[in-house]
C-alpha cells in the first residue's frame, strides 16, 4: 500500500522525499529502498524488534516499511490539465492515501507560488482541484450507469442515487472521505477525495511561525485528519550523516524524535495497518498487515505457500514477553496459544506459522 505525497510547488516535497529515500538507504538490513525514481520506502521504527532480537540472538533484524510516492507539485487548474495536472492526478488515483505537504515557513530564497504565506489557502487550493477532478470523474461515468438503471438494473439504480448524492456534496465543497456514503459502491471510480489524508506541516528549523501550524492543526482536527509537523530540510540533511552522528545532531537541534518516525507511524495509522512479528535466531522481523486480517492471510505476507498450506498459528503477545522478560517465561507460563484460520491478527502478535504443502 502506498501514500502519495502531494502539495503545491516549492512547499518542501522534494526535501521530504529525499529524506524518505535516505531513510531507506540508511536503515541497516532494510531489504529495499527506492523502488522506482519516485517511490521510496521508509522503515517503521519498532523497538520491539531490538528486544526480541537480543532474546533470540538473531542474525538479522528487518523492520516493516511504508511506501511513499512523490507526486509532482499540483497547481491551480490541475483538474483542467494545468501544469501537466492530468498526469499528476492520475498518479494520485493509484495510491491508497494522501500526505499533503503544506508550507509553514518563510524563506525569500524559495519562491512561494501563492500570493502570500497562507497554509489554509494552500490546502484549499489542492483540495479544490481534487474536488473538481472527482466531479469530472463521476460525470464521465454517470451517464453509463443511468442507462443501465433505466433498464431496470437495481444495483445501477442504487449506484445512481449514491453518485448523485456524492456530486451534490462535492458541489458544497465536502470531500468524499467526510461524506456518509457506501465506499464499496464507489470504489471503482478511484475518487481522489475519498482517500484518507494527513497533513505534513513543513516548518523552518526553529518553527518560527507556530501560528501557521496552529491554523493547519485546527483544520486537520475539523476534518478528522492526521497531521505531522516537521522540518523537511533538517530531516533531509540529518539522514545524510553517519548513523553515529545523527543522535548528536538531533539533540543539538532540540529534536526529541525524528520527524520521519512520526510520519511513518502516522502513515501506518492512516492506512489502518498493524504489525505482527516473527522472531528467531536467523531473523527477527515485523510484517505490516491491514486491521482485521486473519491468520492465513497474514501468513501469506511471508510466503504464499505458508498461506496455502496453513495449519495453525502459534502466538504469544509481545506485551507478555516484555512483562515477563524472556521467551522461557512465556513457555513456562503457558502463554503460547494455538490459533486457527478464523483468528484475527492483533498488533504485537509474535507468530510461528505451522503449514504443510
Secondary structure, DSSP 8 states (H G I E B T S, - for coil): -EEEEE-BTTSSHHHHHHHHHHHHHHSTT-S-S-SBTTEEEEE---HHHHHHHHHHT-S-EE--EEEEEE---B-TTGGGTGGGHHHHHHHHHTSSEEEEEEE----TTS--SSSS--HHHHHHHHHHHHHHHHHHHHHHHHHHHHHHHHTT-HHHHHHHHHHHHHHHHHHTT--GGGS---HHHHGGG--GGGSEEEEEEE--TT---HHHHHHHHHHHHHHT-EEEEE-HHHHHHHTTS-HHHHHHHHHHTT-SS-HHHHHHHHHHHHTTEEEEEE--SS-EEEEEEETT-BHHHHHHHH-HHHHHTEEEEEEEEHHHHHHH-SHHHHHHTT--EEE-TT-B--TTEEEEEEE--
